[in-house]
Amino acid sequence: MNAGQPVSPAATALDDARPQDRYLAVTHDVVNQPPALEDYNLFDQDPALKEAVAREGGDATAAGLSEFGALAGARETIELGFRANENKPAFHTHDRFGNRIDQVEFHPAYHQLMAIAMEHGLHSSPWTNPGQGAHVNRAAKYYLHSQVEAAHCCPITMTFAAIPSIRKQPELAALWEDRILANHYDSRNVPDGQKQSVTIGMAMTEKQGGSDVRANSTRAYPVGAEGPGQAYELVGHKWFVSAPMCDAFLVLAQTTNGLSCFLMPRWRPDGSKNPWQIQRLKNKMGNVANASSEAELRGALSWMVGDEGRGVPTIIEMVAMTRFDCMIGSSAGMRQAVAQATHHCRHRSAFGNRLIEQPLMQNVLADLALESEAAMAYTLRIARALDNQHLEHERLLARLATPVGKYWICKRTPNHAYEAMECIGGNGVMEDCIMPRLLRESPVNAVWEGSGNVQCLDTLRAIQKEPETLDAFFREAAEAKGSDVRFDRFLAQLQNDFADFSDIQYRARNLVDRLALAMQASLLLRGSDPAVADAFCAARLQSNGGLNYGNLPSGTDAAAIIKRATPVVG
C-alpha cells in the first residue's frame, strides 16, 4: 500500500486470520490424471511393430526406425499435428490485382509435417532403394508418422503411388521422376520447372459417376499427334481433386478411343498457369489439415500416360498403392488409439484400483489391442509381398489381399476409435485430446480409394479373372494349419463356402470379412505372442455372443496383451 493510505478493516482482519485461512482460494491439488503421452519413442515402445518389421524382412537399424520413432513421439512433432488441424486450409481464387491464382494456403505446421515426411523418404524410399525390406521399412515409417497427423499423408501417398503409373510412359518419367523422388519439400506456388522437388495428386471421380469412373464425361482433345506421351487439352470437371496444391495430377478423361490417363501439371511449360480452376474446397468432417477440392478443366494441357483407352488399367497401378497406404493409415490410427487408451488407464484410478487392472476394462483394452496388432501384422505382410513381386505367389497374394485388407482394416477403424475414446472418458471427447481427431479421421480411408462395396467387388473380380489369387491366399493362410483347432475349422469352412459361386455378389461382404480374419489369425498364430494369437482366435473365429469390443472369453491373458500394447511413459 502507498504510505499514508488508510488500512481497510477487511485487510486488517485478513492479516490477523489463521494462516490456513489465507489459502482458501487454493481449492485442490490435481491428482489422478495421466501425464501427456509425448516425448516417447513410437517404435521402441511398440513390440508388435518391431517384431513384424523383423519378421517381414525389414531392417530396423538400416531404416532408422528407432530414430524416426523418437522424432514422431517428440512433443514438438505431436504439437504440429494439433496446429495443422486447428487451422484449416484457406482457398484464394485471385490475387489482389485480379489475377486467377487458385492458391490454397496452409498453416506452417502442415508444411513442417510435409517436410518431415519427404525428407525421410516416405514418398520415395522403395523406388530409390528397392530390394529386401524396402516396402516393409517404408510402411513402418509411414505407420509411425500417420499416428502424429494423418491428413497431410494424402499427398505423400499420392506422390509415392504415382511412380508405377508414370513409369508406363518412359519419356514422361524421364522428365518427372527425379523430382518426384527427391527427398526435399518445396511448398512454393511456382511453376514446376523452377522446382527440384514436386508432389503428385490424383483427379478421377466426377459428379455423375463417383466410383464408376467409366461414366466420366471430361474430354481430351489432341493438340497435335495422338496417342501415348502426346499432348492433349482437357475440358470437363472433377468432383474430387485431392491435394490441389500438388504440382501435377494423374487425371482420367475420354478420348475417341475411350477413357485414358493423363498427367496434368498446374503450370504450362512456358510458366503460365494451366487453365484448370478450383471451384471450392471440400468441407470435410475429418482429414481437415489437407485440402480436397472440386475443379473445372478449361483446356488444361496434359500428356497421355499409357495406352489410349486403357486409363483405368494405367491409373489402377497408382490406386493399388494408395489402397495399401489406406491400410497403413487405418492401422496407425488404431495403434495411436490403443496407445492413448492404455496410457490413460495405466495412470488413472477409479473405484479403488488403476483402470488397467480392472477386469472389465482389461477385457476392452485387450480386445482393442488385438484389433490393432492384427491390422498392423496384415499390412506389413502385404508390404513384404510388394517387396517380392518377382515371385508369383507374392504377386498373386498382393493382388487379392490388398482389396481384402483395405476393406476390412479401414472398416474396423471407426468403432475402434470410438471405443478407445470411451476408455478415456470425458477427457477423450475434448478437442485438446487427439481422440476426437482420430474419430473424425477414422471413416475417411474406408471411403477414399473405393468404398467397402467397391473393395469387395474388386476382390471377386480378382478371383474371377485370376483364380490363382484365391489359391495363393489360402495357401498363405494355411501355413498356420495345425496350430489351433478353431483356426483349422474356420479356414476349412471358408474354403468350402468359396466352392459355391451362386449369388456370390450378395454374399461378398461375408466372404471378404472371413478372408481378412483368416489371414489375420494365420499371421498372429505364426508370428505373434501366443496370448495374442489365442485371444484372437477365441474372439474372432468363434462366436461368443458379443459384437462389441470387450467380449473376450474367460481364460484370455488380457494382462499380457495389454502390457505388450502399452507405451510406458511417466
C-alpha positions as CSV (number, residue, x, y, z in Angstrom):
1,M,0.0,0.0,0.0
2,N,1.1,3.6,-0.5
3,A,2.5,5.4,2.5
4,G,-0.2,7.2,4.4
5,Q,-3.0,5.3,2.8
6,P,-5.6,4.1,5.4
7,V,-5.7,0.4,6.0
8,S,-9.1,-1.1,5.5
9,P,-10.7,-3.1,8.3
10,A,-11.1,-6.1,5.9
11,A,-7.3,-6.1,5.2
12,T,-6.6,-6.0,8.9
13,A,-8.9,-8.9,9.5
14,L,-7.2,-11.0,6.9
15,D,-3.8,-10.3,8.4
16,D,-5.0,-11.4,11.7
17,A,-6.7,-14.6,10.4
18,R,-5.3,-18.1,11.0
19,P,-2.5,-18.9,8.4
20,Q,-4.5,-21.7,6.8
21,D,-7.4,-19.4,6.0
22,R,-5.2,-17.4,3.7
23,Y,-5.2,-20.4,1.3
24,L,-8.9,-20.9,0.8
25,A,-8.5,-19.8,-2.8
26,V,-6.4,-23.0,-3.5
27,T,-9.3,-25.4,-4.0
28,H,-7.5,-28.7,-4.7
29,D,-4.4,-30.4,-6.0
30,V,-4.5,-32.0,-9.5
31,V,-4.1,-35.8,-8.9
32,N,-5.1,-39.0,-10.6
33,Q,-4.5,-37.5,-14.1
34,P,-2.1,-39.1,-16.6
35,P,0.9,-37.3,-17.9
36,A,0.8,-36.2,-21.6
37,L,1.7,-39.1,-23.9
38,E,4.6,-37.3,-25.5
39,D,8.4,-37.4,-25.7
40,Y,8.4,-41.2,-26.2
41,N,9.6,-43.5,-28.9
42,L,6.7,-44.7,-31.0
43,F,8.9,-47.5,-32.5
44,D,10.8,-48.7,-29.4
45,Q,7.5,-48.7,-27.4
46,D,5.7,-50.9,-29.9
47,P,7.0,-54.5,-29.5
48,A,4.4,-55.9,-32.0
49,L,5.7,-53.5,-34.7
50,K,9.3,-54.3,-34.0
51,E,8.6,-58.0,-34.3
52,A,6.6,-57.6,-37.5
53,V,9.3,-55.5,-39.2
54,A,11.9,-58.2,-38.5
55,R,9.5,-61.0,-39.4
56,E,8.6,-59.5,-42.8
57,G,12.2,-58.8,-43.9
58,G,12.7,-55.2,-42.7
59,D,15.9,-53.9,-41.1
60,A,15.1,-51.5,-38.2
61,T,18.7,-50.4,-37.9
62,A,19.2,-49.6,-41.6
63,A,15.9,-47.9,-41.9
64,G,16.5,-45.7,-38.8
65,L,13.1,-46.7,-37.5
66,S,14.1,-46.1,-33.9
67,E,15.4,-42.6,-34.6
68,F,12.2,-41.8,-36.6
69,G,10.1,-43.2,-33.8
70,A,11.7,-40.8,-31.4
71,L,11.0,-37.9,-33.8
72,A,7.4,-38.9,-34.2
73,G,6.9,-39.1,-30.5
74,A,8.6,-35.8,-29.7
75,R,6.3,-33.2,-28.1
76,E,7.2,-30.7,-30.7
77,T,6.2,-33.1,-33.6
78,I,2.9,-34.0,-31.9
79,E,2.1,-30.3,-31.4
80,L,2.5,-29.8,-35.2
81,G,-0.4,-32.3,-35.7
82,F,-2.7,-30.3,-33.4
83,R,-1.7,-26.9,-35.0
84,A,-2.3,-28.2,-38.6
85,N,-5.8,-29.4,-37.7
86,E,-6.8,-26.3,-35.8
87,N,-6.1,-24.2,-38.9
88,K,-8.0,-25.4,-42.0
89,P,-6.5,-24.6,-45.4
90,A,-7.8,-21.4,-46.9
91,F,-8.6,-21.0,-50.7
92,H,-7.9,-17.9,-52.7
93,T,-9.2,-17.7,-56.3
94,H,-7.5,-14.4,-57.3
95,D,-4.7,-12.2,-56.1
96,R,-5.3,-8.6,-55.1
97,F,-4.7,-7.5,-58.7
98,G,-7.4,-9.7,-60.1
99,N,-5.2,-12.5,-61.5
100,R,-6.6,-16.0,-61.2
101,I,-4.2,-17.9,-58.9
102,D,-6.1,-20.9,-57.4
103,Q,-4.0,-20.9,-54.4
104,V,-4.5,-22.9,-51.2
105,E,-2.8,-21.6,-48.1
106,F,-1.8,-24.0,-45.3
107,H,-0.7,-23.4,-41.7
108,P,3.1,-23.6,-41.3
109,A,2.7,-26.8,-39.2
110,Y,1.3,-28.6,-42.3
111,H,4.3,-27.7,-44.3
112,Q,6.6,-28.8,-41.5
113,L,4.9,-32.2,-41.4
114,M,5.2,-32.5,-45.2
115,A,8.9,-31.7,-44.9
116,I,9.5,-34.3,-42.3
117,A,7.7,-36.9,-44.4
118,M,9.6,-36.1,-47.6
119,E,13.0,-35.6,-46.0
120,H,12.7,-39.1,-44.6
121,G,11.6,-40.7,-47.9
122,L,8.0,-41.7,-47.1
123,H,7.2,-40.8,-50.7
124,S,10.2,-42.3,-52.3
125,S,12.3,-44.9,-50.5
126,P,11.1,-48.2,-52.1
127,W,11.6,-46.7,-55.6
128,T,15.0,-45.1,-54.9
129,N,16.3,-48.0,-52.8
130,P,14.4,-51.1,-53.9
131,G,15.1,-54.5,-52.5
132,Q,14.6,-56.7,-49.5
133,G,12.6,-54.9,-46.9
134,A,12.2,-51.6,-48.7
135,H,8.4,-51.5,-48.7
136,V,8.3,-53.0,-45.2
137,N,10.6,-50.3,-43.8
138,R,8.7,-47.5,-45.6
139,A,5.4,-48.9,-44.4
140,A,6.7,-48.9,-40.8
141,K,7.8,-45.3,-41.0
142,Y,4.5,-44.3,-42.6
143,Y,2.7,-46.1,-39.8
144,L,4.7,-44.1,-37.2
145,H,4.2,-40.8,-39.0
146,S,0.5,-41.2,-39.6
147,Q,0.0,-41.5,-35.8
148,V,1.1,-37.9,-35.5
149,E,-1.2,-36.5,-38.2
150,A,-2.9,-38.4,-40.9
151,A,-4.3,-35.7,-43.3
152,H,-1.1,-34.4,-44.8
153,C,-0.2,-38.1,-45.6
154,C,-2.6,-37.9,-48.5
155,P,-0.2,-36.0,-50.9
156,I,2.6,-38.1,-49.5
157,T,0.8,-41.3,-50.5
158,M,-0.2,-40.0,-53.9
159,T,3.3,-38.9,-54.7
160,F,4.6,-42.3,-53.7
161,A,1.9,-44.2,-55.6
162,A,2.2,-42.2,-58.8
163,I,5.5,-43.8,-59.8
164,P,4.3,-47.1,-61.1
165,S,1.7,-45.4,-63.4
166,I,4.1,-42.7,-64.6
167,R,6.7,-45.3,-65.4
168,K,4.3,-46.7,-68.0
169,Q,5.3,-43.6,-70.1
170,P,9.1,-43.6,-70.1
171,E,9.5,-40.1,-71.7
172,L,7.3,-38.5,-69.0
173,A,9.1,-40.5,-66.3
174,A,12.4,-39.1,-67.6
175,L,11.1,-35.5,-67.1
176,W,9.3,-36.0,-63.7
177,E,10.7,-39.0,-61.8
178,D,13.8,-37.5,-60.3
179,R,11.9,-34.5,-59.0
180,I,9.1,-36.7,-57.6
181,L,11.6,-38.9,-55.8
182,A,13.7,-36.0,-54.4
183,N,13.8,-36.1,-50.6
184,H,13.0,-32.5,-50.2
185,Y,9.8,-30.5,-49.9
186,D,9.2,-27.3,-51.9
187,S,5.9,-25.6,-50.9
188,R,6.3,-22.6,-53.2
189,N,3.4,-21.8,-55.6
190,V,5.7,-21.5,-58.6
191,P,6.0,-23.4,-61.9
192,D,7.3,-26.9,-61.5
193,G,10.2,-26.0,-63.9
194,Q,11.6,-23.9,-61.0
195,K,11.5,-26.8,-58.6
196,Q,13.9,-29.7,-57.8
197,S,11.1,-31.4,-55.8
198,V,7.4,-31.9,-56.8
199,T,4.3,-33.6,-55.4
200,I,1.7,-35.5,-57.4
201,G,-2.1,-35.6,-56.9
202,M,-5.0,-37.5,-58.4
203,A,-8.3,-36.5,-60.0
204,M,-10.5,-39.4,-61.1
205,T,-14.1,-39.0,-60.0
206,E,-16.8,-36.8,-61.3
207,K,-20.3,-35.7,-60.1
208,Q,-22.3,-38.1,-62.2
209,G,-20.2,-41.2,-61.6
210,G,-18.2,-41.3,-58.4
211,S,-16.6,-44.7,-58.2
212,D,-17.9,-45.5,-61.6
213,V,-15.2,-43.7,-63.4
214,R,-16.2,-45.1,-66.8
215,A,-19.1,-42.7,-66.6
216,N,-16.7,-39.8,-66.7
217,S,-17.6,-37.0,-69.2
218,T,-14.3,-35.0,-69.2
219,R,-13.0,-34.9,-72.8
220,A,-9.4,-35.0,-74.0
221,Y,-8.6,-33.2,-77.3
222,P,-5.2,-33.8,-79.0
223,V,-3.1,-30.8,-79.5
224,G,-1.2,-32.4,-82.4
225,A,-0.3,-36.1,-82.8
226,E,-2.4,-38.5,-80.8
227,G,-1.5,-41.4,-78.5
228,P,0.7,-42.2,-75.5
229,G,3.0,-39.5,-74.5
230,Q,1.3,-36.9,-76.7
231,A,-0.2,-33.5,-75.5
232,Y,-3.9,-33.1,-75.0
233,E,-6.2,-30.4,-73.7
234,L,-8.8,-31.5,-71.1
235,V,-12.3,-30.0,-70.9
236,G,-14.6,-31.0,-68.1
237,H,-14.8,-31.3,-64.3
238,K,-13.5,-33.3,-61.4
239,W,-15.6,-33.8,-58.2
240,F,-12.6,-34.7,-56.1
241,V,-9.1,-33.3,-56.7
242,S,-7.1,-34.4,-53.8
243,A,-4.3,-32.0,-52.5
244,P,-4.9,-29.3,-55.1
245,M,-1.5,-27.6,-54.5
246,C,0.3,-30.7,-55.8
247,D,2.5,-29.8,-58.8
248,A,0.8,-32.3,-61.2
249,F,-2.1,-34.8,-61.2
250,L,-3.0,-38.1,-62.8
251,V,-6.4,-37.5,-64.4
252,L,-8.9,-39.6,-66.3
253,A,-10.6,-38.3,-69.4
254,Q,-12.3,-39.6,-72.5
255,T,-10.7,-39.7,-76.0
256,T,-12.4,-41.0,-79.1
257,N,-11.0,-44.4,-78.1
258,G,-12.2,-44.5,-74.6
259,L,-11.2,-43.5,-71.1
260,S,-7.5,-42.7,-70.9
261,C,-5.0,-41.5,-68.2
262,F,-3.2,-38.1,-68.4
263,L,-0.5,-36.3,-66.5
264,M,-1.8,-32.7,-65.9
265,P,0.6,-30.1,-64.3
266,R,-0.6,-27.0,-62.6
267,W,1.6,-24.9,-64.9
268,R,2.3,-25.0,-68.6
269,P,5.9,-25.4,-69.8
270,D,6.1,-21.7,-70.6
271,G,5.4,-20.9,-66.9
272,S,1.8,-19.7,-67.5
273,K,-1.0,-21.1,-65.3
274,N,-2.6,-24.2,-66.7
275,P,-6.3,-23.5,-67.2
276,W,-7.9,-25.7,-64.6
277,Q,-9.7,-23.9,-61.9
278,I,-10.6,-24.9,-58.3
279,Q,-14.3,-24.2,-57.6
280,R,-14.2,-24.7,-53.9
281,L,-12.6,-26.8,-51.1
282,K,-14.5,-29.7,-49.7
283,N,-15.9,-29.1,-46.2
284,K,-14.8,-32.5,-44.8
285,M,-15.7,-33.9,-41.4
286,G,-12.2,-35.3,-41.0
287,N,-8.9,-35.1,-42.8
288,V,-9.2,-31.3,-42.3
289,A,-5.5,-30.3,-42.4
290,N,-5.4,-31.5,-46.0
291,A,-7.3,-29.8,-48.8
292,S,-9.6,-31.6,-51.2
293,S,-11.3,-29.7,-53.9
294,E,-13.7,-29.5,-56.9
295,A,-12.3,-28.3,-60.2
296,E,-13.2,-27.4,-63.7
297,L,-10.8,-28.1,-66.6
298,R,-10.9,-25.4,-69.3
299,G,-8.5,-26.7,-71.8
300,A,-5.9,-27.9,-69.3
301,L,-2.7,-29.1,-71.0
302,S,-1.8,-32.7,-70.2
303,W,0.1,-35.7,-71.6
304,M,-1.3,-39.1,-72.1
305,V,0.1,-41.8,-69.8
306,G,-0.1,-45.4,-71.0
307,D,-2.2,-46.8,-73.9
308,E,-5.2,-44.8,-75.2
309,G,-8.4,-46.2,-73.9
310,R,-6.7,-48.0,-71.1
311,G,-6.9,-45.3,-68.5
312,V,-8.3,-47.5,-65.7
313,P,-5.6,-50.2,-66.0
314,T,-3.0,-47.4,-66.1
315,I,-4.1,-45.5,-63.1
316,I,-5.0,-48.6,-61.2
317,E,-1.3,-49.1,-60.6
318,M,-1.4,-45.9,-58.6
319,V,-4.7,-46.8,-56.9
320,A,-3.4,-50.1,-55.7
321,M,-0.6,-48.3,-53.8
322,T,-2.9,-45.7,-52.4
323,R,-5.2,-48.5,-51.2
324,F,-2.2,-50.1,-49.4
325,D,-1.5,-46.8,-47.7
326,C,-5.1,-46.6,-46.6
327,M,-4.4,-49.9,-44.8
328,I,-1.3,-48.4,-43.2
329,G,-3.1,-45.2,-42.2
330,S,-6.0,-47.0,-40.6
331,S,-3.7,-49.4,-38.8
332,A,-1.8,-46.4,-37.5
333,G,-5.0,-44.8,-36.3
334,M,-5.8,-48.0,-34.3
335,R,-2.4,-48.1,-32.8
336,Q,-2.5,-44.5,-31.7
337,A,-6.0,-45.1,-30.2
338,V,-4.7,-48.1,-28.2
339,A,-1.6,-46.2,-27.1
340,Q,-3.8,-43.3,-25.8
341,A,-6.3,-45.6,-24.1
342,T,-3.8,-47.9,-22.4
343,H,-1.6,-45.0,-21.3
344,H,-4.6,-43.3,-19.7
345,C,-5.8,-46.4,-18.0
346,R,-2.3,-47.2,-16.7
347,H,-2.2,-43.9,-14.8
348,R,-5.9,-43.4,-13.9
349,S,-7.5,-45.0,-10.8
350,A,-11.2,-45.4,-10.1
351,F,-13.2,-47.5,-7.5
352,G,-10.0,-48.4,-5.6
353,N,-7.8,-49.7,-8.4
354,R,-6.0,-48.5,-11.6
355,L,-8.3,-48.8,-14.6
356,I,-5.8,-51.0,-16.3
357,E,-6.1,-53.6,-13.5
358,Q,-9.9,-53.8,-13.5
359,P,-11.2,-56.9,-15.2
360,L,-13.9,-55.3,-17.4
361,M,-11.6,-52.6,-18.6
362,Q,-8.9,-55.2,-19.2
363,N,-11.3,-57.0,-21.5
364,V,-12.0,-53.9,-23.5
365,L,-8.3,-52.8,-23.7
366,A,-7.1,-56.2,-24.7
367,D,-9.7,-56.5,-27.4
368,L,-8.7,-53.2,-28.8
369,A,-5.1,-54.2,-28.8
370,L,-5.9,-57.4,-30.7
371,E,-7.6,-55.5,-33.4
372,S,-4.7,-53.1,-33.7
373,E,-2.0,-55.7,-33.9
374,A,-3.9,-57.9,-36.3
375,A,-4.3,-54.9,-38.7
376,M,-0.6,-54.0,-38.5
377,A,0.5,-57.6,-39.0
378,Y,-1.7,-58.0,-42.1
379,T,-0.5,-54.7,-43.5
380,L,3.2,-55.5,-43.1
381,R,2.7,-58.9,-44.6
382,I,1.4,-57.2,-47.8
383,A,4.4,-54.9,-47.6
384,R,6.6,-58.0,-47.9
385,A,4.6,-59.1,-50.9
386,L,5.2,-55.8,-52.5
387,D,8.9,-56.3,-51.9
388,N,8.8,-59.6,-53.8
389,Q,6.6,-59.0,-56.8
390,H,9.1,-61.1,-58.9
391,L,7.7,-64.2,-57.0
392,E,4.4,-65.4,-58.4
393,H,3.0,-66.3,-55.0
394,E,3.7,-62.8,-53.7
395,R,2.2,-61.2,-56.8
396,L,-1.0,-63.2,-56.5
397,L,-1.2,-62.6,-52.8
398,A,-0.9,-58.9,-53.1
399,R,-3.5,-58.7,-55.8
400,L,-6.2,-60.3,-53.7
401,A,-5.1,-59.4,-50.2
402,T,-4.9,-55.7,-50.9
403,P,-8.6,-55.1,-51.5
404,V,-9.5,-57.6,-48.7
405,G,-7.2,-55.7,-46.3
406,K,-8.3,-52.3,-47.4
407,Y,-11.9,-53.2,-46.9
408,W,-11.6,-54.9,-43.5
409,I,-9.0,-52.8,-41.7
410,C,-10.5,-49.4,-42.8
411,K,-14.0,-50.7,-42.0
412,R,-13.0,-51.8,-38.5
413,T,-11.3,-48.4,-37.5
414,P,-14.3,-46.1,-36.7
415,N,-15.8,-48.3,-33.9
416,H,-12.3,-48.9,-32.6
417,A,-11.6,-45.2,-32.3
418,Y,-14.9,-44.6,-30.6
419,E,-14.3,-47.4,-28.1
420,A,-10.8,-46.1,-27.3
421,M,-12.3,-42.7,-26.7
422,E,-14.8,-44.1,-24.3
423,C,-11.9,-45.8,-22.3
424,I,-10.5,-42.3,-21.7
425,G,-13.9,-40.9,-20.7
426,G,-14.8,-37.2,-20.8
427,N,-11.3,-36.0,-21.5
428,G,-11.3,-38.2,-24.6
429,V,-14.1,-36.1,-26.1
430,M,-12.2,-32.8,-25.7
431,E,-10.5,-31.2,-28.7
432,D,-7.2,-30.8,-26.8
433,C,-7.0,-34.6,-26.8
434,I,-6.1,-36.4,-30.0
435,M,-9.1,-38.8,-29.8
436,P,-11.7,-36.5,-31.5
437,R,-9.3,-36.2,-34.4
438,L,-8.7,-39.9,-34.6
439,L,-12.5,-40.5,-34.5
440,R,-13.1,-37.9,-37.3
441,E,-10.3,-39.4,-39.4
442,S,-11.5,-43.0,-38.9
443,P,-14.1,-43.2,-41.6
444,V,-12.0,-41.5,-44.3
445,N,-9.9,-44.4,-45.5
446,A,-12.9,-46.6,-45.8
447,V,-14.4,-44.2,-48.3
448,W,-11.2,-43.0,-50.1
449,E,-9.9,-45.1,-53.0
450,G,-13.1,-47.2,-53.3
451,S,-15.7,-47.8,-50.6
452,G,-16.4,-51.2,-48.9
453,N,-18.6,-52.5,-51.7
454,V,-16.0,-51.5,-54.3
455,Q,-13.3,-53.4,-52.5
456,C,-15.5,-56.5,-52.1
457,L,-16.4,-56.4,-55.8
458,D,-12.7,-55.9,-56.7
459,T,-11.9,-59.0,-54.6
460,L,-14.4,-61.0,-56.6
461,R,-13.1,-59.6,-59.9
462,A,-9.5,-60.7,-59.0
463,I,-10.7,-64.2,-58.2
464,Q,-12.8,-64.5,-61.3
465,K,-10.0,-63.1,-63.6
466,E,-7.2,-65.0,-61.9
467,P,-8.5,-67.9,-59.8
468,E,-4.9,-68.5,-58.7
469,T,-5.1,-65.5,-56.5
470,L,-7.6,-67.3,-54.2
471,D,-5.3,-70.4,-54.2
472,A,-2.4,-68.2,-53.2
473,F,-4.4,-66.6,-50.4
474,F,-5.5,-69.9,-49.0
475,R,-2.0,-71.4,-49.4
476,E,-0.6,-68.5,-47.4
477,A,-3.3,-68.7,-44.7
478,A,-2.8,-72.5,-44.4
479,E,0.7,-72.1,-43.2
480,A,-0.8,-71.8,-39.7
481,K,-2.8,-75.1,-40.0
482,G,-2.4,-77.4,-37.1
483,S,-1.6,-74.7,-34.6
484,D,-5.2,-74.0,-33.5
485,V,-8.3,-76.2,-34.0
486,R,-10.5,-73.1,-34.1
487,F,-8.5,-71.7,-37.0
488,D,-8.5,-75.0,-38.8
489,R,-12.2,-75.3,-38.6
490,F,-12.7,-71.6,-39.7
491,L,-10.4,-72.0,-42.7
492,A,-12.0,-75.2,-43.9
493,Q,-15.5,-73.8,-43.7
494,L,-14.4,-70.7,-45.6
495,Q,-12.7,-72.7,-48.4
496,N,-15.9,-74.8,-48.6
497,D,-18.1,-71.7,-49.0
498,F,-16.0,-70.5,-51.9
499,A,-16.8,-73.6,-53.8
500,D,-20.3,-72.2,-54.4
501,F,-20.3,-69.1,-56.6
502,S,-24.1,-68.7,-56.7
503,D,-25.3,-65.3,-55.5
504,I,-21.6,-64.5,-54.7
505,Q,-22.0,-60.8,-55.0
506,Y,-24.8,-60.8,-52.4
507,R,-22.5,-62.8,-50.1
508,A,-19.4,-60.8,-50.9
509,R,-19.1,-58.9,-47.7
510,N,-19.4,-62.0,-45.6
511,L,-16.8,-63.8,-47.6
512,V,-14.3,-60.9,-47.6
513,D,-14.8,-60.4,-43.8
514,R,-13.8,-64.0,-43.3
515,L,-10.9,-63.9,-45.7
516,A,-9.5,-61.0,-43.7
517,L,-10.0,-62.8,-40.4
518,A,-8.4,-66.0,-41.7
519,M,-5.3,-64.2,-42.8
520,Q,-5.0,-62.1,-39.6
521,A,-5.4,-65.2,-37.5
522,S,-2.8,-67.1,-39.6
523,L,-0.3,-64.3,-39.2
524,L,-0.8,-64.0,-35.5
525,L,-0.6,-67.7,-35.0
526,R,2.7,-67.9,-36.9
527,G,4.4,-64.8,-35.6
528,S,2.8,-63.0,-32.6
529,D,2.8,-63.6,-28.9
530,P,0.8,-66.8,-28.0
531,A,-1.6,-64.8,-25.8
532,V,-2.5,-62.5,-28.7
533,A,-3.0,-65.4,-31.2
534,D,-5.1,-67.4,-28.7
535,A,-7.3,-64.5,-27.8
536,F,-7.8,-63.5,-31.5
537,C,-8.9,-67.0,-32.5
538,A,-11.2,-67.2,-29.5
539,A,-12.8,-63.8,-30.1
540,R,-12.8,-63.6,-33.9
541,L,-13.1,-67.1,-35.2
542,Q,-15.8,-68.5,-33.0
543,S,-19.0,-66.7,-31.8
544,N,-19.2,-65.8,-28.1
545,G,-22.4,-63.9,-28.3
546,G,-20.9,-60.4,-28.3
547,L,-20.5,-57.9,-31.2
548,N,-18.9,-55.0,-29.4
549,Y,-15.3,-54.8,-28.1
550,G,-14.9,-56.2,-24.6
551,N,-16.2,-59.7,-25.3
552,L,-13.0,-61.7,-24.9
553,P,-13.8,-65.1,-23.2
554,S,-12.7,-66.1,-19.8
555,G,-9.2,-67.5,-19.7
556,T,-7.8,-64.8,-22.0
557,D,-4.4,-63.5,-20.8
558,A,-5.6,-59.9,-21.0
559,A,-2.9,-58.5,-18.8
560,A,-0.2,-59.9,-21.1
561,I,-1.9,-58.5,-24.2
562,I,-2.3,-55.1,-22.6
563,K,1.3,-54.9,-21.4
564,R,2.5,-55.6,-24.9
565,A,0.4,-52.8,-26.2
566,T,1.0,-50.1,-23.6
567,P,3.6,-47.4,-24.1
568,V,5.4,-46.8,-20.7
569,V,5.6,-43.0,-20.2
570,G,5.8,-41.3,-16.9
